[in-house]
Amino acid sequence: MTMPRRSAPIDPTGVAFAVALTLVIVFPLVVVGTWAFSNVWRYPAVIPQEFGLRYWNTTLARRDVWTSITTSLSLATTVTLLSSAICLPAAYAFARMDFPGRNVLFFSFLAGQAFPKFGLLVAIAGIFLNLGLIGTFWGVVLIQLVGTLLFMIWIPVAAFQAVSRRMEEAARDVGASPLRVFWSITLPQAGPTIAAAVLLSFVNTFYEIEGAWLIGAPAIRTLPVLMISFINNQPVIQYGAVLSVILWIPSFVALIFARRVIGSGSFARGFGA
């Protein structure tokens, strides 16, 4: 006979922390989402007096909103593609090759994250000013490219290091070319983790605001920069709330994809877990 399983005891402290964390994360999202779909919400009412899409219609009818959405998507796509073309071969070299200064160069990519970001951006802005890149699309691309290095170097390096060398050597022993081994063995094992890194880079670039504001203003205005402008200059809260909800869409897509990758175990294996 099989003994019935005992249910694990409930930890009140853990439950309390989980509830508190949920409230801290979910409550602001609920408030912003409610503001986005409320036509009238006056104090001291707990819920809006009138729900509707009035401010969605007004916001989406603005030309600058659609221009900023197009600009953000173009920047995020361009930066992600350039970062992939530059960083993925470098990540493979860091993971598989030994060359002079490897460790110093590898950890230098982390150095940029160790300093206050805005101070670093101001220093770069001074250089870009002399190069005529302030207020240009490619100036913003270059400044946002710096922010993707951590994702596109460190995560793919862990993915390539976790690939089974025995499988690669076995394929070479039976006559497979290096390109065939990479395409059939290395890439399928490292691919899900690399795809997660690419998606993180895209989302991080889409939300980046400091570099886009400092380097791109006033000619280049991304959706996050426009949202800040709406919040600061518009007396109506709903305009900023609508743009906030629009900005959530990439996060939801990223979370859905990340859940599939993490659930399959590929992401954890990419870090050697």
Backbone as CSV, one residue per row, in Angstrom:
resi,resn,N_x,N_y,N_z,CA_x,CA_y,CA_z,C_x,C_y,C_z
1,MET,0.841,-1.193,0.000,0.000,0.000,0.000,0.878,1.247,0.000
2,THR,0.431,2.217,-0.719,1.161,3.487,-0.744,0.604,4.403,0.328
3,MET,1.531,4.972,1.051,1.133,5.884,2.116,0.720,7.225,1.507
4,PRO,-0.361,7.812,2.033,-0.757,9.121,1.506,0.296,10.171,1.820
5,ARG,0.502,11.060,0.851,1.494,12.114,1.037,1.002,13.144,2.043
6,ARG,1.932,13.559,2.866,1.608,14.630,3.793,1.780,15.979,3.100
7,SER,0.803,16.813,3.288,0.909,18.143,2.703,1.963,18.957,3.444
8,ALA,2.726,19.729,2.692,3.782,20.540,3.296,3.164,21.602,4.197
9,PRO,3.750,21.837,5.355,3.201,22.866,6.247,3.311,24.253,5.635
10,ILE,2.315,25.054,5.897,2.290,26.416,5.361,3.139,27.322,6.242
11,ASP,4.022,28.055,5.600,4.880,28.988,6.313,4.207,30.362,6.331
12,PRO,3.712,30.817,7.469,3.008,32.111,7.516,3.890,33.272,7.082
13,THR,5.172,33.223,7.453,6.076,34.313,7.077,6.243,34.376,5.558
14,GLY,6.424,33.206,4.948,6.564,33.174,3.489,5.306,33.655,2.795
15,VAL,4.141,33.249,3.316,2.880,33.691,2.724,2.733,35.201,2.846
16,ALA,3.109,35.741,4.009,3.009,37.190,4.223,3.910,37.950,3.252
17,PHE,5.151,37.456,3.081,6.060,38.108,2.142,5.535,38.019,0.712
18,ALA,4.970,36.853,0.346,4.437,36.683,-1.008,3.274,37.632,-1.259
19,VAL,2.378,37.759,-0.274,1.238,38.669,-0.421,1.714,40.115,-0.515
20,ALA,2.681,40.488,0.350,3.193,41.865,0.329,3.865,42.180,-1.002
21,LEU,4.675,41.221,-1.504,5.355,41.435,-2.780,4.346,41.553,-3.918
22,THR,3.309,40.724,-3.873,2.272,40.785,-4.905,1.575,42.137,-4.907
23,LEU,1.257,42.629,-3.706,0.594,43.931,-3.609,1.488,45.054,-4.131
24,VAL,2.775,44.993,-3.769,3.705,46.042,-4.201,3.826,46.066,-5.718
25,ILE,3.803,44.877,-6.344,3.975,44.802,-7.796,2.658,45.022,-8.527
26,VAL,1.597,44.361,-8.063,0.343,44.340,-8.806,-0.478,45.612,-8.589
27,PHE,-0.507,46.135,-7.353,-1.381,47.263,-7.057,-1.109,48.481,-7.943
28,PRO,0.168,48.910,-8.119,0.394,50.055,-9.024,-0.048,49.772,-10.459
29,LEU,0.140,48.518,-10.914,-0.292,48.173,-12.271,-1.803,48.268,-12.406
30,VAL,-2.515,47.806,-11.369,-3.978,47.874,-11.396,-4.452,49.325,-11.416
31,VAL,-3.803,50.172,-10.615,-4.196,51.586,-10.563,-3.976,52.260,-11.912
32,VAL,-2.794,52.039,-12.507,-2.496,52.662,-13.801,-3.448,52.131,-14.878
33,GLY,-3.689,50.806,-14.864,-4.604,50.234,-15.838,-6.019,50.775,-15.680
34,THR,-6.442,50.992,-14.447,-7.774,51.555,-14.205,-7.868,52.987,-14.710
35,TRP,-6.801,53.782,-14.450,-6.790,55.153,-14.951,-6.884,55.177,-16.483
36,ALA,-6.241,54.235,-17.151,-6.235,54.236,-18.615,-7.625,54.023,-19.199
37,PHE,-8.492,53.315,-18.482,-9.816,52.999,-19.013,-10.930,53.745,-18.275
38,SER,-10.593,54.812,-17.588,-11.600,55.604,-16.883,-11.789,56.944,-17.580
39,ASN,-13.036,57.290,-17.842,-13.346,58.611,-18.388,-13.457,59.659,-17.288
40,VAL,-14.019,59.239,-16.145,-14.192,60.141,-15.011,-13.833,59.379,-13.741
41,TRP,-12.907,59.935,-12.969,-12.543,59.335,-11.675,-12.125,60.471,-10.746
42,ARG,-13.041,60.858,-9.904,-12.811,61.991,-9.015,-12.768,61.533,-7.565
43,TYR,-11.913,62.177,-6.817,-11.809,61.935,-5.381,-13.129,62.340,-4.715
44,PRO,-13.635,61.589,-3.731,-13.016,60.457,-3.019,-13.512,59.096,-3.483
45,ALA,-13.992,58.985,-4.728,-14.523,57.722,-5.221,-13.425,56.661,-5.273
46,VAL,-13.748,55.442,-4.846,-12.781,54.344,-4.850,-12.617,53.784,-6.255
47,ILE,-13.693,53.756,-7.017,-13.635,53.279,-8.393,-14.097,54.409,-9.310
48,PRO,-13.715,54.372,-10.589,-14.105,55.448,-11.503,-15.626,55.589,-11.613
49,GLN,-16.065,56.825,-11.760,-17.498,57.059,-11.968,-17.937,56.674,-13.376
50,GLU,-16.978,56.652,-14.317,-17.324,56.312,-15.700,-16.129,55.647,-16.374
51,PHE,-16.347,54.444,-16.904,-15.325,53.751,-17.689,-15.541,54.039,-19.171
52,GLY,-14.467,53.947,-19.934,-14.607,54.156,-21.364,-13.257,54.260,-22.047
53,LEU,-13.288,54.526,-23.354,-12.082,54.594,-24.179,-11.840,55.999,-24.717
54,ARG,-12.421,57.015,-24.036,-12.288,58.376,-24.527,-10.824,58.790,-24.674
55,TYR,-10.018,58.504,-23.653,-8.624,58.954,-23.683,-7.755,58.068,-24.568
56,TRP,-8.185,56.834,-24.812,-7.490,56.008,-25.787,-7.669,56.606,-27.186
57,ASN,-8.903,56.988,-27.495,-9.151,57.580,-28.811,-8.384,58.882,-28.982
58,THR,-8.366,59.706,-27.930,-7.663,60.988,-28.016,-6.159,60.792,-28.138
59,THR,-5.619,59.860,-27.357,-4.171,59.636,-27.368,-3.717,59.042,-28.695
60,LEU,-4.424,58.024,-29.154,-4.019,57.352,-30.388,-4.303,58.188,-31.635
61,ALA,-5.058,59.257,-31.493,-5.295,60.144,-32.623,-4.164,61.149,-32.814
62,ARG,-3.246,61.218,-31.858,-2.132,62.158,-31.951,-1.043,61.602,-32.862
63,ARG,-0.544,62.446,-33.741,0.498,62.013,-34.670,1.810,61.727,-33.949
64,ASP,2.113,62.518,-32.899,3.389,62.327,-32.215,3.450,60.993,-31.475
65,VAL,2.287,60.461,-31.089,2.268,59.152,-30.431,2.697,58.063,-31.412
66,TRP,2.119,58.083,-32.602,2.470,57.064,-33.589,3.899,57.235,-34.087
67,THR,4.348,58.486,-34.185,5.738,58.718,-34.563,6.696,58.164,-33.524
68,SER,6.369,58.358,-32.248,7.238,57.859,-31.184,7.218,56.334,-31.122
69,ILE,6.058,55.717,-31.385,5.989,54.248,-31.403,6.862,53.703,-32.528
70,THR,6.741,54.296,-33.721,7.561,53.870,-34.860,9.042,54.062,-34.570
71,THR,9.396,55.195,-33.955,10.796,55.464,-33.624,11.328,54.447,-32.622
72,SER,10.534,54.138,-31.597,10.976,53.179,-30.581,11.180,51.797,-31.180
73,LEU,10.236,51.360,-32.018,10.371,50.046,-32.635,11.560,50.001,-33.589
74,SER,11.772,51.074,-34.351,12.909,51.116,-35.278,14.229,51.088,-34.514
75,LEU,14.316,51.875,-33.444,15.537,51.894,-32.645,15.803,50.536,-32.012
76,ALA,14.767,49.953,-31.391,14.951,48.670,-30.711,15.363,47.581,-31.689
77,THR,14.751,47.562,-32.866,15.096,46.551,-33.868,16.520,46.751,-34.382
78,THR,16.873,47.991,-34.699,18.220,48.276,-35.219,19.289,47.947,-34.195
79,VAL,19.085,48.383,-32.960,20.069,48.138,-31.906,20.213,46.642,-31.645
80,THR,19.100,45.913,-31.620,19.160,44.479,-31.343,19.897,43.733,-32.458
81,LEU,19.621,44.091,-33.708,20.303,43.440,-34.831,21.798,43.740,-34.818
82,LEU,22.167,45.005,-34.597,23.581,45.360,-34.540,24.276,44.677,-33.359
83,SER,23.611,44.663,-32.223,24.191,44.026,-31.047,24.396,42.530,-31.283
84,SER,23.434,41.892,-31.946,23.575,40.458,-32.243,24.746,40.213,-33.189
85,ALA,24.869,41.050,-34.216,25.945,40.862,-35.188,27.318,41.089,-34.567
86,ILE,27.409,42.011,-33.609,28.700,42.327,-33.000,29.006,41.409,-31.816
87,CYS,28.019,41.203,-30.951,28.276,40.564,-29.652,28.250,39.037,-29.691
88,LEU,27.401,38.443,-30.533,27.316,36.979,-30.527,28.616,36.321,-30.992
89,PRO,29.258,36.790,-32.089,30.580,36.218,-32.401,31.594,36.453,-31.291
90,ALA,31.532,37.635,-30.656,32.448,37.903,-29.543,32.166,36.969,-28.375
91,ALA,30.887,36.714,-28.099,30.541,35.806,-27.008,31.052,34.398,-27.289
92,TYR,30.950,33.953,-28.530,31.471,32.626,-28.895,32.983,32.569,-28.700
93,ALA,33.671,33.654,-29.078,35.125,33.691,-28.902,35.497,33.665,-27.420
94,PHE,34.785,34.413,-26.589,35.063,34.407,-25.155,34.803,33.031,-24.550
95,ALA,33.787,32.331,-25.050,33.416,31.044,-24.472,34.327,29.909,-24.920
96,ARG,34.866,30.002,-26.149,35.561,28.846,-26.722,37.044,29.072,-27.007
97,MET,37.510,30.294,-26.975,38.892,30.577,-27.374,39.679,31.178,-26.217
98,ASP,40.986,30.988,-26.278,41.884,31.556,-25.277,42.860,32.482,-25.995
99,PHE,42.865,33.747,-25.620,43.725,34.721,-26.271,44.198,35.736,-25.236
100,PRO,45.294,36.435,-25.499,45.835,37.386,-24.523,44.825,38.478,-24.171
101,GLY,44.688,38.759,-22.874,43.769,39.801,-22.416,42.321,39.396,-22.416
102,ARG,42.052,38.089,-22.560,40.655,37.632,-22.641,39.853,38.016,-21.412
103,ASN,40.377,37.711,-20.233,39.618,37.970,-19.009,39.415,39.462,-18.768
104,VAL,40.466,40.242,-19.026,40.354,41.692,-18.829,39.298,42.277,-19.766
105,LEU,39.339,41.864,-21.028,38.371,42.374,-22.001,36.960,41.913,-21.667
106,PHE,36.843,40.658,-21.205,35.522,40.124,-20.877,34.881,40.904,-19.730
107,PHE,35.653,41.149,-18.681,35.099,41.860,-17.536,34.959,43.358,-17.797
108,SER,35.604,43.861,-18.843,35.443,45.278,-19.156,34.025,45.594,-19.608
109,PHE,33.326,44.593,-20.165,31.948,44.820,-20.566,31.040,45.045,-19.362
110,LEU,31.466,44.543,-18.209,30.693,44.752,-16.986,31.034,46.084,-16.334
111,ALA,32.183,46.651,-16.678,32.633,47.878,-16.018,31.668,49.035,-16.253
112,GLY,31.091,49.077,-17.463,30.152,50.155,-17.761,28.922,50.138,-16.885
113,GLN,28.573,48.945,-16.341,27.415,48.838,-15.460,27.755,49.184,-14.017
114,ALA,29.044,49.322,-13.714,29.455,49.577,-12.337,29.475,51.060,-11.995
115,PHE,29.362,51.930,-12.994,29.385,53.364,-12.771,27.976,53.933,-12.913
116,PRO,27.712,55.081,-12.290,26.399,55.722,-12.473,26.126,55.948,-13.954
117,LYS,24.985,55.443,-14.405,24.710,55.437,-15.828,24.613,56.844,-16.399
118,PHE,23.954,57.741,-15.687,23.746,59.073,-16.243,25.071,59.818,-16.396
119,GLY,25.984,59.642,-15.434,27.294,60.278,-15.558,28.048,59.767,-16.765
120,LEU,27.946,58.453,-17.019,28.591,57.881,-18.203,27.976,58.429,-19.479
121,LEU,26.645,58.590,-19.482,25.972,59.114,-20.665,26.353,60.563,-20.940
122,VAL,26.504,61.339,-19.885,26.909,62.738,-20.066,28.299,62.811,-20.702
123,ALA,29.204,61.939,-20.243,30.549,61.925,-20.825,30.508,61.535,-22.298
124,ILE,29.688,60.534,-22.613,29.566,60.112,-24.015,28.898,61.205,-24.843
125,ALA,27.929,61.906,-24.244,27.235,62.981,-24.966,28.213,64.076,-25.382
126,GLY,29.210,64.348,-24.533,30.218,65.346,-24.901,30.992,64.941,-26.139
127,ILE,31.295,63.645,-26.239,31.998,63.148,-27.432,31.082,63.209,-28.653
128,PHE,29.825,62.800,-28.458,28.877,62.799,-29.571,28.603,64.211,-30.074
129,LEU,28.659,65.189,-29.176,28.440,66.574,-29.593,29.497,67.005,-30.591
130,ASN,30.745,66.636,-30.342,31.829,66.981,-31.263,31.728,66.216,-32.577
131,LEU,31.099,65.043,-32.529,30.972,64.228,-33.740,29.692,64.538,-34.518
132,GLY,28.862,65.438,-33.990,27.619,65.793,-34.680,26.548,64.722,-34.591
133,LEU,26.579,63.905,-33.535,25.610,62.815,-33.401,24.450,63.151,-32.466
134,ILE,24.488,64.311,-31.812,23.387,64.698,-30.933,22.154,65.007,-31.783
135,GLY,21.011,64.462,-31.349,19.770,64.702,-32.074,19.618,63.887,-33.334
136,THR,20.409,62.798,-33.465,20.333,61.952,-34.659,19.912,60.532,-34.280
137,PHE,19.339,59.837,-35.241,18.904,58.453,-35.031,20.085,57.561,-34.677
138,TRP,21.182,57.691,-35.415,22.332,56.818,-35.198,23.072,57.154,-33.914
139,GLY,22.969,58.383,-33.466,23.529,58.714,-32.163,22.824,57.960,-31.050
140,VAL,21.489,57.899,-31.134,20.723,57.146,-30.130,21.007,55.654,-30.255
141,VAL,21.156,55.163,-31.486,21.491,53.743,-31.684,22.788,53.396,-30.971
142,LEU,23.799,54.225,-31.148,25.105,53.944,-30.542,25.035,53.986,-29.019
143,ILE,24.308,54.952,-28.464,24.242,55.055,-27.012,23.436,53.895,-26.427
144,GLN,22.414,53.436,-27.135,21.626,52.309,-26.641,22.343,50.983,-26.858
145,LEU,23.234,50.956,-27.828,24.014,49.744,-28.073,24.879,49.407,-26.860
146,VAL,25.354,50.426,-26.159,26.170,50.198,-24.963,25.379,49.444,-23.903
147,GLY,24.080,49.745,-23.795,23.257,49.108,-22.775,22.940,47.652,-23.032
148,THR,23.186,47.161,-24.256,22.882,45.765,-24.566,24.070,44.835,-24.341
149,LEU,25.258,45.385,-24.066,26.455,44.553,-23.984,26.357,43.508,-22.881
150,LEU,25.781,43.895,-21.741,25.696,42.951,-20.632,24.843,41.744,-21.003
151,PHE,23.701,41.990,-21.658,22.829,40.890,-22.063,23.459,40.057,-23.177
152,MET,24.017,40.724,-24.180,24.435,40.046,-25.398,25.846,39.482,-25.325
153,ILE,26.574,39.748,-24.255,27.883,39.128,-24.064,27.806,38.066,-22.975
154,TRP,27.383,38.433,-21.805,27.439,37.523,-20.664,26.492,36.333,-20.805
155,ILE,25.258,36.572,-21.206,24.293,35.464,-21.300,24.687,34.487,-22.418
156,PRO,24.996,34.927,-23.650,25.421,33.966,-24.668,26.713,33.240,-24.325
157,VAL,27.648,33.896,-23.615,28.864,33.195,-23.195,28.503,32.009,-22.313
158,ALA,27.604,32.215,-21.353,27.167,31.105,-20.500,26.486,30.020,-21.319
159,ALA,25.720,30.414,-22.335,25.033,29.430,-23.178,26.030,28.595,-23.968
160,PHE,27.013,29.231,-24.588,28.005,28.494,-25.379,28.865,27.592,-24.493
161,GLN,29.175,28.038,-23.284,29.983,27.219,-22.383,29.229,25.988,-21.906
162,ALA,27.901,26.034,-21.902,27.109,24.908,-21.415,26.862,23.838,-22.478
163,VAL,27.223,24.119,-23.728,27.022,23.135,-24.799,27.953,21.943,-24.581
164,SER,27.430,20.750,-24.809,28.194,19.524,-24.606,29.343,19.420,-25.613
165,ARG,30.559,19.445,-25.116,31.723,19.305,-25.994,31.826,17.884,-26.545
166,ARG,31.369,16.913,-25.772,31.457,15.513,-26.237,30.617,15.301,-27.488
167,MET,29.440,15.906,-27.513,28.591,15.775,-28.696,29.250,16.436,-29.901
168,GLU,29.864,17.588,-29.709,30.538,18.263,-30.807,31.717,17.440,-31.319
169,GLU,32.503,16.872,-30.385,33.650,16.065,-30.781,33.208,14.792,-31.488
170,ALA,32.106,14.207,-31.027,31.599,12.996,-31.686,31.175,13.295,-33.123
171,ALA,30.541,14.444,-33.317,30.134,14.820,-34.666,31.344,15.065,-35.565
172,ARG,32.384,15.670,-35.019,33.598,15.893,-35.805,34.269,14.568,-36.155
173,ASP,34.207,13.610,-35.233,34.835,12.307,-35.471,34.191,11.556,-36.633
174,VAL,32.887,11.769,-36.841,32.209,11.067,-37.938,32.231,11.875,-39.232
175,GLY,33.012,12.972,-39.239,33.229,13.686,-40.487,32.452,14.971,-40.673
176,ALA,31.722,15.439,-39.649,30.963,16.687,-39.794,31.915,17.883,-39.833
177,SER,31.609,18.846,-40.671,32.433,20.051,-40.765,32.162,20.946,-39.558
178,PRO,33.076,21.882,-39.256,32.836,22.803,-38.137,31.523,23.572,-38.262
179,LEU,31.170,23.992,-39.476,29.918,24.714,-39.671,28.722,23.802,-39.404
180,ARG,28.823,22.544,-39.841,27.750,21.585,-39.600,27.585,21.310,-38.110
181,VAL,28.690,21.195,-37.400,28.626,20.958,-35.959,27.965,22.140,-35.263
182,PHE,28.360,23.341,-35.665,27.773,24.522,-35.034,26.278,24.606,-35.315
183,TRP,25.888,24.344,-36.548,24.488,24.494,-36.933,23.603,23.396,-36.346
184,SER,24.124,22.184,-36.246,23.299,21.049,-35.827,23.383,20.738,-34.338
185,ILE,24.464,21.138,-33.675,24.643,20.758,-32.264,24.765,21.978,-31.356
186,THR,25.699,22.871,-31.699,25.949,24.012,-30.809,24.750,24.950,-30.748
187,LEU,24.260,25.360,-31.915,23.192,26.346,-31.951,21.881,25.835,-31.352
188,PRO,21.443,24.584,-31.617,20.204,24.130,-30.970,20.277,24.110,-29.446
189,GLN,21.449,23.812,-28.885,21.564,23.780,-27.432,21.654,25.189,-26.834
190,ALA,22.387,26.075,-27.493,22.543,27.436,-26.961,21.451,28.376,-27.443
191,GLY,20.716,27.968,-28.477,19.748,28.855,-29.111,18.682,29.449,-28.202
192,PRO,17.993,28.644,-27.367,16.948,29.236,-26.526,17.470,30.314,-25.578
193,THR,18.635,30.090,-24.986,19.197,31.096,-24.091,19.606,32.340,-24.860
194,ILE,20.181,32.159,-26.051,20.557,33.307,-26.875,19.306,34.081,-27.300
195,ALA,18.243,33.356,-27.654,17.000,34.024,-28.028,16.450,34.843,-26.864
196,ALA,16.560,34.316,-25.647,16.119,35.076,-24.469,16.963,36.333,-24.297
197,ALA,18.276,36.230,-24.542,19.150,37.400,-24.435,18.789,38.451,-25.486
198,VAL,18.488,38.008,-26.702,18.096,38.934,-27.763,16.797,39.642,-27.391
199,LEU,15.840,38.879,-26.846,14.564,39.481,-26.460,14.745,40.471,-25.317
200,LEU,15.587,40.129,-24.349,15.867,41.049,-23.250,16.512,42.332,-23.768
201,SER,17.396,42.203,-24.729,18.035,43.387,-25.311,17.018,44.268,-26.028
202,PHE,16.108,43.628,-26.763,15.070,44.388,-27.470,14.189,45.152,-26.485
203,VAL,13.722,44.453,-25.451,12.838,45.093,-24.475,13.575,46.187,-23.718
204,ASN,14.822,45.912,-23.324,15.600,46.911,-22.596,15.827,48.162,-23.450
205,THR,16.074,47.974,-24.741,16.257,49.112,-25.639,14.948,49.864,-25.842
206,PHE,13.854,49.134,-25.957,12.548,49.763,-26.162,12.183,50.671,-24.993
207,TYR,12.560,50.262,-23.770,12.220,51.040,-22.578,13.281,52.072,-22.214
208,GLU,14.457,52.027,-22.823,15.548,52.919,-22.434,15.136,54.377,-22.634
209,ILE,15.414,55.202,-21.634,14.939,56.585,-21.701,16.057,57.606,-21.527
210,GLU,17.057,57.316,-20.665,18.074,58.325,-20.364,18.908,58.665,-21.592
211,GLY,19.422,57.620,-22.269,20.226,57.860,-23.463,19.403,58.463,-24.586
212,ALA,18.158,57.970,-24.769,17.299,58.495,-25.830,16.974,59.961,-25.594
213,TRP,16.791,60.351,-24.323,16.479,61.750,-24.017,17.720,62.634,-24.140
214,LEU,18.847,62.163,-23.611,20.054,62.989,-23.581,20.668,63.145,-24.962
215,ILE,20.678,62.079,-25.749,21.315,62.114,-27.067,20.324,62.491,-28.163
216,GLY,19.082,62.030,-28.049,18.138,62.205,-29.154,17.344,63.489,-29.138
217,ALA,17.108,64.071,-27.938,16.244,65.250,-27.862,16.868,66.433,-28.598
218,PRO,16.020,67.256,-29.210,14.563,67.155,-29.329,14.095,66.457,-30.599
219,ALA,15.028,66.097,-31.489,14.636,65.567,-32.797,14.105,64.143,-32.704
220,ILE,14.727,63.317,-31.858,14.336,61.910,-31.728,13.572,61.744,-30.424
221,ARG,12.319,61.364,-30.524,11.484,61.209,-29.335,10.883,59.809,-29.329
222,THR,11.342,58.988,-28.410,10.819,57.627,-28.278,9.549,57.638,-27.435
223,LEU,8.885,56.486,-27.386,7.633,56.401,-26.630,7.836,56.645,-25.132
224,PRO,8.879,56.080,-24.489,9.087,56.406,-23.074,9.357,57.890,-22.834
225,VAL,10.115,58.535,-23.719,10.376,59.972,-23.579,9.079,60.762,-23.726
226,LEU,8.246,60.370,-24.679,6.957,61.036,-24.860,6.069,60.832,-23.642
227,MET,6.095,59.638,-23.055,5.281,59.368,-21.869,5.677,60.288,-20.719
228,ILE,6.986,60.456,-20.500,7.453,61.368,-19.453,6.973,62.784,-19.735
229,SER,7.010,63.191,-20.996,6.535,64.514,-21.371,5.049,64.666,-21.082
230,PHE,4.281,63.625,-21.385,2.842,63.652,-21.106,2.586,63.787,-19.606
231,ILE,3.315,63.013,-18.818,3.098,63.025,-17.374,3.459,64.387,-16.781
232,ASN,4.522,65.008,-17.287,4.984,66.284,-16.733,4.148,67.471,-17.197
233,ASN,3.618,67.403,-18.423,2.990,68.583,-19.016,1.470,68.487,-19.131
234,GLN,0.916,67.293,-19.003,-0.528,67.141,-19.157,-1.192,67.078,-17.785
235,PRO,-2.197,67.914,-17.526,-2.892,67.843,-16.237,-3.803,66.623,-16.120
236,VAL,-4.077,65.956,-17.232,-4.970,64.795,-17.221,-4.133,63.523,-17.095
237,ILE,-4.391,62.755,-16.038,-3.588,61.568,-15.749,-3.757,60.502,-16.816
238,GLN,-4.935,60.437,-17.413,-5.240,59.333,-18.315,-4.303,59.259,-19.513
239,TYR,-3.798,60.388,-19.983,-2.904,60.354,-21.142,-1.641,59.549,-20.839
240,GLY,-1.023,59.836,-19.708,0.159,59.072,-19.318,-0.157,57.623,-19.035
241,ALA,-1.353,57.353,-18.469,-1.747,55.978,-18.170,-1.925,55.164,-19.448
242,VAL,-2.499,55.767,-20.478,-2.682,55.055,-21.745,-1.332,54.686,-22.349
243,LEU,-0.395,55.625,-22.359,0.930,55.324,-22.889,1.639,54.268,-22.044
244,SER,1.419,54.280,-20.736,2.020,53.261,-19.867,1.512,51.871,-20.234
245,VAL,0.216,51.745,-20.479,-0.344,50.445,-20.860,0.225,49.990,-22.197
246,ILE,0.382,50.924,-23.139,0.986,50.576,-24.432,2.412,50.067,-24.233
247,LEU,3.127,50.688,-23.311,4.505,50.273,-23.039,4.576,48.903,-22.378
248,TRP,3.501,48.445,-21.773,3.524,47.123,-21.138,3.536,45.990,-22.156
249,ILE,3.080,46.241,-23.368,2.904,45.163,-24.345,4.212,44.398,-24.587
250,PRO,5.366,45.073,-24.846,6.605,44.297,-25.012,6.953,43.449,-23.795
251,SER,6.658,43.953,-22.598,6.951,43.171,-21.390,6.127,41.908,-21.336
252,PHE,4.837,42.012,-21.680,3.983,40.827,-21.673,4.481,39.786,-22.676
253,VAL,4.870,40.249,-23.869,5.404,39.318,-24.870,6.681,38.665,-24.361
254,ALA,7.560,39.471,-23.737,8.809,38.934,-23.209,8.560,37.928,-22.100
255,LEU,7.592,38.196,-21.227,7.291,37.278,-20.131,6.743,35.954,-20.653
256,ILE,5.894,36.020,-21.672,5.349,34.786,-22.240,6.461,33.938,-22.841
257,PHE,7.357,34.591,-23.594,8.467,33.850,-24.202,9.408,33.319,-23.127
258,ALA,9.736,34.161,-22.141,10.661,33.742,-21.085,10.091,32.568,-20.306
259,ARG,8.788,32.549,-20.104,8.173,31.433,-19.387,8.343,30.130,-20.161
260,ARG,8.223,30.188,-21.471,8.415,28.984,-22.289,9.861,28.512,-22.234
261,VAL,10.804,29.466,-22.297,12.223,29.106,-22.288,12.632,28.558,-20.935
262,ILE,12.260,29.270,-19.858,12.644,28.838,-18.520,11.958,27.532,-18.163
263,GLY,10.696,27.374,-18.599,9.987,26.135,-18.301,10.607,24.925,-18.974
264,SER,11.239,25.144,-20.142,11.870,24.026,-20.842,13.216,23.639,-20.245
265,GLY,13.752,24.480,-19.372,15.037,24.184,-18.747,16.229,24.639,-19.567
266,SER,15.994,25.126,-20.774,17.116,25.533,-21.623,17.841,26.751,-21.064
267,PHE,17.069,27.675,-20.515,17.690,28.889,-19.990,18.589,28.558,-18.817
268,ALA,18.123,27.671,-17.927,18.936,27.274,-16.776,20.180,26.526,-17.221
269,ARG,20.045,25.647,-18.217,21.210,24.916,-18.715,22.216,25.867,-19.343
270,GLY,21.731,26.989,-19.906,22.639,27.966,-20.494,23.567,28.575,-19.464
271,PHE,23.151,28.577,-18.208,24.004,29.082,-17.134,24.673,27.958,-16.369
272,GLY,24.568,26.761,-16.901,25.239,25.635,-16.259,24.499,25.080,-15.049
273,ALA,23.216,25.465,-14.874,22.463,25.006,-13.713,21.890,23.614,-13.952
